[in-house]
Amino acid sequence: MVLTTKEFREDFSKTFEGLYAFDLSEASPIQYYTALGNYLKVYSADNWSHTNQAYLEHQVKQVYYFSMEFLPGRMLKSNLLNLGILDTVRDGLREMGLDFEVIARAEVDPALGNGGLGRLASCFMDSIASLGIPGNGNGIRYRYGLFQQKFVDGYQVELPENWLRDGNVWEVRKENKAVMVRFGGQAILSEDPDGRLKPIYSQTQNILAVPYDTGMIGYQNEVVNNLRLWSAEIPPEEEIHYHTIADREKVNQITEVLYPDDSNYEGQILRLRQEYFFTSAGVQSIVRYYKQMVLTWQHFPDKVAIHINDTHPALCIPELMRILLDEEGLSWEQAWEITQKTMSYTNHTILQEAMEKWPVRMVQELVPRIYQIIEEINQRHIDKKLPLYTPELTYRTTIIADGNVKMAHLAIIGSHSVNGVAKLHTEILMHEVLRDFYQMYPAKFNNKTNGITQRRWLHLANEGLTKLIDNKIGTAWKTNPSELKLFKSFANNEDTLAQLAEIKLENKKQFAAYAEKEMGIELDPTALFDVQIKRLHAYKRQLLNALHILDRYLKIKDDPDLDIQPRVFIFGAKAAPSYVYAKQIIKLINTIADMVNNDPAIGNKIKVVFVENYGVSLAELIIPAAEVSEQISLAGKEASGTSNMKLMLNGALTVATLDGANVEIRDFVGEDNIFLFGLNDQEVYAFYENGTYHSRDIYDSNPRLQRVLNTFIDGTIPGIETEGRVIFDSLVQYNDEYFVLKDFESYVEVQEKVDQLYQDPMAWNQKSLLNIASSGPFSADFTIKRYAEEIWKTDSQLPAIQQYIHLTEPI
Ligand SMILES: *Cc1c(COP(=O)(O)O)cnc(C)c1O
């Protein structure tokens, strides 16, 4: 059943006329896009329902990936690619005189996540479907995504992101699958006729959770899985209780807006409300589905795996307990065994300030029955562990302590698996951050290094490179990314290296056109493109990058005839609105950009481009154009990183500390093909332990660095008096928490090596090729295979699904 362009054009025209009741010759890009989305929904509908039926009929084990954030990016192209009709549709549209790229850009990029965590969840959805694993996403349908970022006078300004303004063609509202979520009131335990304790609820606030489902289309394998996002509504039968607009607003608020704190946690009751809302709704709908199969409760973990992405969904644990105990009448022991066997948890951070905890009073007030269950879990944990360990150790692992509920402790105790997201990160969890738990439950701990989908990040984002790779090694890498290593055999092929360079140059021109059009900055596409794109956070050290730029700037100012490799420094980063220091760094970099870009003495030797509103779509434009990937977090702070993987896959050379997955990048690509610098995590820990770091000594003893730092406060950078002083003081007076000054010297040294290598294009391109060819292991396909085999115990159902489809197809 191959779609022809002719069939496509006919069906598309019909869809369009059905939607808009006019001829499609003079519509807007949004209208074309909407019609195309609707067309695809119909096109893939059979696969979606067949996948569902196959899962139900075979009673296969399914995984439910609970995540507070999903960051899918635009879905049109990726759906077309995965359905195998990208070229047909593109050609068909061209035959109708329509520009596919313009139509594709009309789609809003839904920013329902902050950064890496949400993007990981979406890469996982793509891989789960592409591998044919029965898997579902579960999250929140935020009315407003992460704020839209604008720069006004160099400062970040946040505007609301109304991503639903033009509707969302991909979602299907499923009112018939709505469930009720209860908040507040009282839960009084009373004995029922069988002598069991059951809670009697009074004065609760009941919220209707309505699911919106989106098909997660597998790569050319006829699988369509489900992403279910929940929206909060007033239950129709309770309309009468909501008299005032304020009352009604309170309900809508639950799913109104995505919290813009990336890893700095803000203690907000609304956030806790959101967390319980989507976990309760999700777990209830899983239980309802399970009951359709009419199996005994012991088999629940054989059919259901629930994965907790970071601690935000950790209330899944007491919620499943609540349902099994209160509604299904299981004993505590039965319910606990089922719950632990069902749950698994991924830890994403070792930053202390990002470890979620909630005041006991808040939890008690918001979800009283859930709090009772957490208390019981806590007490039983203590009773069980006290005889086995020292009281100190046991009490360090309690869920409730100092008037707070510690979500990570709940997640670890309630799960059968706890994983970190890169080798180094997992080591740090086991031996530093969570060592008490590692002592208690060594078998729970395991590593699952993050990954990215090569389909979005190479195939779609970089079609030029995809074509080259296809020509050289065939197309099998799209489903088996380890095949990318075959590309290594072209590392000495001058022709291939020249083609690689040509593709890179073309991508750089594309980005240059964007910078010119959107920002009025003219770039020389032959300059070296150096990229740091990620959330703005002190530990990620955008500041170190800025110091390097200023160091170069001063060098050129001293000697305007200096023969130096021209570089374009590209930044993309949002800062949490409440994260003042991060916003000051944005202002600093924007001001440096203004100064440098407009200094005739500098010319093209340095350009600084800080793009506004960094997100998935901009990443897809920037990454293919990148030559240097800046992965310069303080060692021991970045859990994994995934932009490091995307950039490597697109042929950028990595400048890195040995942090997160950079360690594994080094292992795969080899020491010679990566630029390492700076302290390692052990050295950082030694400094912490001994208290021997004194940033002022470095400032005093390094004149080159001193001169750079002084530009913050001596008027060299105009208009930066306030921010410059704060940042200077943080580095020099307040001992530089993230060792920026300590790593400066080795950073600028390694950057000189980058310049030197760039003078030899063939040598550079060879390393670029080796990076591409070594990046296969970072495909999320492998990461997901390991989750499925080692944690979830879910099997690929490709044969069953495909057989099902062929059985039900009309002959
Ligand atoms: C991949 C990605 C991230 C994660 O970047 P890190 O450098 O790993 O922090 C954040 N935001 C977007 C839009 C991404 O695509």
The ligand as an ORCA input file, in Angstrom:
! r2SCAN-3c Opt
* xyz 0 1
  C      18.511     18.613     24.104
  C      17.872     19.812     24.616
  C      18.160     20.272     25.904
  C      19.171     19.611     26.811
  O      20.426     20.260     26.673
  P      21.615     19.980     27.682
  O      22.773     20.641     27.062
  O      21.776     18.502     27.740
  O      21.230     20.569     28.981
  C      17.528     21.413     26.342
  N      16.650     22.082     25.566
  C      16.361     21.660     24.315
  C      15.399     22.442     23.499
  C      16.944     20.513     23.805
  O      16.632     20.109     22.570
*
